Amino acid sequence: MSGPRLKILHLLVSLPVGGAEDVVATVVQGLDPERFSVTAACIGSLGPVGEELAAEGHQVISLGLDLNRTSFWRVVAAVRRLLMDTRPHILHTHLYHPNLYGRLAALGLGLRGVVAEVHNVYTRRKFHRRLWNWLLARASDYVLVVSPQVWDDVRRYDWISPSRLRLLPNGVNLAALETPWSREEAKSRLGVQGFCIGAVGRLEEQKGQTFLLAALPELRQEIPDLTVLLAGEGRQEEALRRQVAALGLEDVVHLLGTRRDMALIYRALDLFILPSLWEGLPLALLQAMGAALPVVATRVGGVPEVIQDGVNGLLVSTGDSSALAAAILEAYRQAGLRQRLGAAAQLTVQESYSQETMLRRLESLYLELGEKGRRS
């Protein structure tokens, strides 16, 4: 497409540290600046990722609204004013509330394209949300989904036509995962030692860290130098700390809080654990695989699309601490297995889930919408 750059506006509630938010940051940082002008807008506060983007010189806007204290239509009106002021060619919204408010606000504005993205499978299917999603799909050019499992949920529960759906798997920046440190040097920098396993994600029910902790007494009997790293923050933090204390594992488990030095964290690990109860396509999993880590993960969402059990990772059932412990012990006892799984995992990400692959697909979609909207 010739002519001026396409103006893209990404809308979220906020930009905390999280998978969807890091994907948006990758898009803001990675789209071709010769063809695209990209803005990230938050209904609420910027959050740490938003502040990082602003510090790098990217355009980031905060409406400063609290969704719990602001009326429904006031939020819609604020987003509509934002769209009228910034006049993007394409609006790209992420997660339920931005998908709702953004698409309502865009009605009648004549944007070249409106795209809503669904990052997770559906666990709590509320009828009013399903109804809104069905109605607003008619006002969307495309609904993007990150995995075939999310595609199936959107089709089944929101009754959205396949003609409006597009599959856009997450992608990771492989260069950002490279570090100059050996595994032992990375452990030393974090002040840990021994056989390190770890999970990365918000400390929320969805991420299933409690099942990993429940597996640790059995694991500690077999792995005397076991060390566990949990990176992330969330509403389950105090409950997890109490669980650690009740199990007498304060010397084993390290809650690291929110970290941005993920290359160091991944390098320090001997084994990455994804104990989630539900997912779309978890970015942390792809990052760990891209860092050549062997992975033990639950069969949730798009994970079985990425991991072939025994080939590039190990899969277990959700909510099963005993199965989790057994898979971790299998990997612990076989260094050769860990090396083989890690190498295959990295190859999988290089071939199918790189940042470059995701950005090329998204740029193509934007250019298609831009040209179609220009003609109409």
C-alpha distance (Angstrom), angle and dihedral (degrees) to the residues before:
residue distance angle dihedral
M1 . . .
S2 3.78 . .
G3 3.80 127.4 .
P4 3.83 133.6 53.4
R5 3.77 122.8 -9.8
L6 3.78 117.1 -80.0
K7 3.80 111.2 -109.6
I8 3.81 111.7 -136.9
L9 3.80 123.8 -171.6
H10 3.81 119.5 -164.8
L11 3.81 114.5 -159.5
L12 3.81 125.1 -158.2
V13 3.80 135.9 153.0
S14 3.80 90.2 -115.2
L15 3.80 140.2 -32.8
P16 3.80 107.0 -113.7
V17 3.79 121.1 153.0
G18 3.79 104.9 -71.5
G19 3.77 144.0 115.8
A20 3.81 100.2 -93.2
E21 3.80 90.8 42.0
D22 3.80 93.0 50.9
V23 3.80 89.4 49.6
V24 3.81 89.6 54.6
A25 3.80 90.2 48.3
T26 3.80 89.1 52.4
V27 3.81 90.0 52.9
V28 3.81 93.4 47.2
Q29 3.79 91.3 49.3
G30 3.78 98.1 37.7
L31 3.81 110.4 42.2
D32 3.79 114.7 106.6
P33 3.84 104.5 -90.8
E34 3.81 90.3 -155.1
R35 3.80 90.8 65.2
F36 3.80 105.2 24.0
S37 3.79 137.8 48.6
V38 3.80 107.5 -162.0
T39 3.82 129.3 -163.8
A40 3.80 126.8 -177.0
A41 3.81 114.5 -150.8
C42 3.80 127.6 -170.0
I43 3.79 125.0 -159.3
G44 3.80 87.7 -153.1
S45 3.79 130.7 21.2
L46 3.79 123.8 -28.5
G47 3.79 97.1 -114.1
P48 3.81 125.0 -156.9
V49 3.82 95.8 -62.8
G50 3.80 91.0 48.0
E51 3.78 90.9 50.5
E52 3.81 90.3 50.4
L53 3.80 91.1 51.9
A54 3.81 91.6 48.5
A55 3.83 90.7 49.4
E56 3.81 88.7 53.5
G57 3.80 89.8 56.0
H58 3.80 99.5 -102.9
Q59 3.78 119.1 139.5
V60 3.80 109.5 -103.0
I61 3.81 124.6 169.6
S62 3.81 129.5 -164.7
L63 3.81 121.9 -163.2
G64 3.81 88.9 -168.3
L65 3.81 94.9 -141.0
D66 3.80 125.3 150.6
L67 3.80 107.7 -141.0
N68 3.81 90.7 -155.4
R69 3.80 92.2 56.8
T70 3.79 103.4 31.6
S71 3.79 122.6 82.9
F72 3.78 118.7 -113.4
W73 3.80 96.7 -113.8
R74 3.79 93.5 42.8
V75 3.79 88.6 59.3
V76 3.80 90.8 48.6
A77 3.82 90.3 49.3
A78 3.81 91.9 49.5
V79 3.80 92.1 50.9
R80 3.80 90.6 46.8
R81 3.82 90.6 53.3
L82 3.79 88.1 49.9
L83 3.80 90.9 53.6
M84 3.80 92.2 46.8
D85 3.81 91.4 49.2
T86 3.81 97.4 45.3
R87 3.83 96.7 33.5
P88 3.81 98.5 -156.5
H89 3.77 120.1 -170.2
I90 3.80 91.6 -140.8
L91 3.81 130.6 28.0
H92 3.81 115.4 -154.9
T93 3.82 114.8 -172.9
H94 3.82 129.0 -170.1
L95 3.82 132.2 -153.2
Y96 3.79 127.8 -0.5
H97 3.82 105.7 -63.0
P98 3.82 97.5 43.1
N99 3.82 88.4 44.0
L100 3.81 88.1 54.5
Y101 3.81 101.4 41.7
G102 3.79 95.5 36.1
R103 3.79 96.7 52.0
L104 3.81 92.7 44.9
A105 3.79 90.6 49.4
A106 3.80 92.4 50.0
L107 3.80 95.1 56.1
G108 3.79 111.3 122.8
L109 3.81 96.0 2.3
G110 3.78 94.3 109.9
L111 3.81 97.8 -127.4
R112 3.79 115.0 175.4
G113 3.78 90.4 -126.0
V114 3.81 142.9 4.5
V115 3.81 118.1 -162.4
A116 3.82 126.6 -178.8
E117 3.81 120.7 -166.8
V118 3.81 126.8 -152.9
H119 3.80 112.4 -158.8
N120 3.80 101.9 179.0
V121 3.77 143.3 45.8
Y122 3.79 115.5 -108.5
T123 3.79 117.4 -98.1
R124 3.80 104.9 157.4
R125 3.78 104.7 37.6
K126 3.80 107.8 -162.1
F127 3.79 115.1 -169.7
H128 3.81 95.7 -138.3
R129 3.81 90.5 53.4
R130 3.78 91.5 49.1
L131 3.80 90.3 49.9
W132 3.81 93.3 50.0
N133 3.81 90.9 47.4
W134 3.81 91.3 51.0
L135 3.79 93.8 47.6
L136 3.81 95.5 44.6
A137 3.79 93.6 46.1
R138 3.79 84.4 73.2
A139 3.81 88.0 59.9
S140 3.82 92.4 48.3
D141 3.76 127.5 85.5
Y142 3.79 90.8 -153.4
V143 3.78 140.5 0.1
L144 3.80 109.5 -148.8
V145 3.80 121.4 -150.4
V146 3.79 127.4 -170.4
S147 3.82 99.2 -143.9
P148 3.82 141.7 14.5
Q149 3.81 89.0 -106.2
V150 3.81 91.0 58.1
W151 3.81 88.1 46.5
D152 3.82 89.4 55.3
D153 3.82 92.5 49.1
V154 3.80 93.5 48.9
R155 3.81 90.6 48.8
R156 3.80 94.3 45.6
Y157 3.77 102.1 41.1
D158 3.83 104.6 25.8
W159 3.82 95.7 36.7
I160 3.82 91.2 -134.5
S161 3.78 117.9 168.6
P162 3.82 116.0 -112.7
S163 3.81 87.7 -128.5
R164 3.82 89.1 70.5
L165 3.81 95.7 45.6
R166 3.78 125.7 93.6
L167 3.81 126.7 -178.7
L168 3.81 113.4 -133.3
P169 3.82 112.4 169.1
N170 3.79 117.7 -157.6
G171 3.78 118.7 -99.2
V172 3.80 132.5 -153.8
N173 3.78 133.7 -144.5
L174 3.79 102.3 -117.0
A175 3.80 93.6 -172.0
A176 3.82 90.2 59.4
L177 3.82 89.7 58.5
E178 3.79 93.9 60.3
T179 3.82 117.7 104.1
P180 3.81 134.5 176.3
W181 3.83 92.4 -134.9
S182 3.76 129.9 96.9
R183 3.81 118.5 -130.1
E184 3.80 91.5 -99.8
E185 3.81 91.9 48.4
A186 3.79 90.5 50.9
K187 3.80 91.1 50.5
S188 3.78 90.0 49.5
R189 3.82 91.4 52.2
L190 3.81 89.1 53.6
G191 3.80 92.5 45.4
V192 3.82 94.9 -118.2
Q193 3.77 137.1 112.7
G194 3.78 142.3 179.5
F195 3.80 127.8 52.5
C196 3.81 103.8 -18.7
I197 3.76 124.1 -155.7
G198 3.77 122.5 172.6
A199 3.78 150.0 173.5
V200 3.79 128.4 -147.4
G201 3.79 121.6 -155.9
R202 3.76 147.1 84.1
L203 3.80 113.0 -53.3
E204 3.79 93.3 -114.7
E205 3.80 136.0 125.8
Q206 3.81 90.4 -101.5
K207 3.80 93.5 62.5
G208 3.82 94.7 57.3
Q209 3.81 98.9 -143.2
T210 3.81 89.5 149.1
F211 3.82 89.7 67.9
L212 3.78 91.2 51.8
L213 3.80 90.1 51.7
A214 3.81 90.6 48.7
A215 3.82 88.8 56.7
L216 3.80 94.0 54.2
P217 3.83 101.7 83.6
E218 3.81 89.7 59.4
L219 3.78 91.4 43.7
R220 3.79 94.3 49.3
Q221 3.79 90.9 57.7
E222 3.80 89.0 59.5
I223 3.83 99.7 32.7
P224 3.83 108.6 47.1
D225 3.82 94.2 -178.4
L226 3.81 95.0 45.7
T227 3.81 116.7 153.1
V228 3.82 124.2 -176.6
L229 3.81 124.6 -160.6
L230 3.81 121.3 -165.5
A231 3.80 114.8 -172.0
G232 3.80 118.7 -166.9
E233 3.78 144.5 54.8
G234 3.78 132.9 -116.6
R235 3.76 150.4 123.4
Q236 3.81 94.1 -63.1
E237 3.80 94.9 59.3
E238 3.80 97.5 101.9
A239 3.81 92.5 43.5
L240 3.80 90.1 51.4
R241 3.79 91.5 48.4
R242 3.80 89.7 52.4
Q243 3.79 90.2 49.2
V244 3.81 90.9 51.2
A245 3.82 90.7 50.5
A246 3.81 92.7 46.6
L247 3.80 89.9 53.1
G248 3.82 91.8 47.2
L249 3.80 91.6 -122.7
E250 3.80 101.8 128.7
D251 3.81 89.8 120.9
V252 3.81 91.9 51.5
V253 3.80 105.8 42.5
H254 3.80 122.2 64.9
L255 3.82 118.2 -170.2
L256 3.79 103.2 -156.4
G257 3.81 100.2 -176.1
T258 3.79 119.7 -145.5
R259 3.80 111.9 -15.1
R260 3.78 131.4 -173.7
D261 3.83 95.5 -176.4
M262 3.79 91.4 82.2
A263 3.80 95.2 150.5
L264 3.81 87.8 62.9
I265 3.81 92.4 47.0
Y266 3.79 93.4 50.4
R267 3.80 92.9 45.9
A268 3.82 90.5 53.5
L269 3.81 93.3 54.5
D270 3.78 125.1 90.8
L271 3.81 91.7 -169.3
F272 3.82 133.0 15.6
I273 3.80 119.9 -142.7
L274 3.81 126.8 -158.1
P275 3.85 106.1 -174.9
S276 3.83 95.4 167.7
L277 3.80 123.8 153.3
W278 3.81 93.4 -151.6
E279 3.80 135.7 2.6
G280 3.77 144.5 160.7
L281 3.79 103.8 -145.8
P282 3.83 106.9 -39.0
L283 3.78 113.9 -136.8
A284 3.81 92.6 -154.8
L285 3.80 89.4 59.5
L286 3.80 91.7 52.4
Q287 3.80 90.9 46.6
A288 3.80 92.4 51.2
M289 3.80 90.8 48.3
G290 3.80 90.2 46.7
A291 3.81 87.6 54.4
A292 3.83 88.1 57.2
L293 3.79 94.0 -110.4
P294 3.80 121.4 153.5
V295 3.79 108.3 -119.9
V296 3.79 137.3 -149.8
A297 3.81 108.9 -166.0
T298 3.77 140.8 165.7
R299 3.81 121.7 -110.5
V300 3.80 97.1 -106.4
G301 3.81 135.1 135.2
G302 3.77 113.2 -36.1
V303 3.81 95.0 -11.5
P304 3.85 95.0 99.9
E305 3.81 87.7 52.1
V306 3.80 88.9 60.3
I307 3.79 103.0 33.3
Q308 3.78 124.1 56.2
D309 3.78 105.3 -162.0
G310 3.79 111.9 -109.3
V311 3.81 92.8 4.2
N312 3.82 106.6 71.7
G313 3.80 100.2 -5.1
L314 3.79 144.7 -12.0
L315 3.81 122.7 -94.8
V316 3.80 128.5 -155.2
S317 3.79 136.2 174.7
T318 3.79 120.4 -89.3
G319 3.80 120.8 -97.4
D320 3.83 92.9 13.4
S321 3.80 110.4 124.5
S322 3.80 93.1 177.0
A323 3.80 92.4 55.0
L324 3.80 89.5 46.2
A325 3.82 91.0 52.1
A326 3.81 91.9 47.8
A327 3.80 93.3 52.0
I328 3.81 92.4 46.5
L329 3.82 90.5 50.4
E330 3.81 90.6 48.8
A331 3.80 90.0 55.3
Y332 3.81 93.2 42.3
R333 3.79 93.3 54.2
Q334 3.82 94.8 49.6
A335 3.78 115.4 56.0
G336 3.79 89.6 176.5
L337 3.80 90.7 55.9
R338 3.80 91.0 51.6
Q339 3.79 91.4 50.9
R340 3.81 92.8 47.8
L341 3.81 94.1 47.0
G342 3.80 92.3 47.0
A343 3.80 93.9 50.6
A344 3.81 91.9 47.7
A345 3.81 91.0 46.9
Q346 3.79 92.2 53.9
L347 3.81 91.4 48.6
T348 3.83 90.0 52.0
V349 3.80 91.7 55.2
Q350 3.80 93.6 43.5
E351 3.80 91.5 53.4
S352 3.81 101.9 39.5
Y353 3.80 114.5 8.0
S354 3.78 107.8 43.4
Q355 3.78 123.3 133.5
E356 3.81 89.6 -117.8
T357 3.81 92.4 56.5
M358 3.81 92.5 49.8
L359 3.81 93.5 46.8
R360 3.82 93.5 48.6
R361 3.80 90.5 52.7
L362 3.79 92.6 47.4
E363 3.80 94.1 46.1
S364 3.80 89.7 52.1
L365 3.81 90.9 51.8
Y366 3.82 92.5 48.3
L367 3.80 92.2 49.1
E368 3.80 90.5 49.4
L369 3.81 91.0 52.0
G370 3.78 92.6 43.9
E371 3.78 93.0 53.1
K372 3.79 94.0 43.4
G373 3.80 91.4 48.6
R374 3.79 92.5 46.9
R375 3.79 91.9 53.7
S376 3.80 92.8 47.8
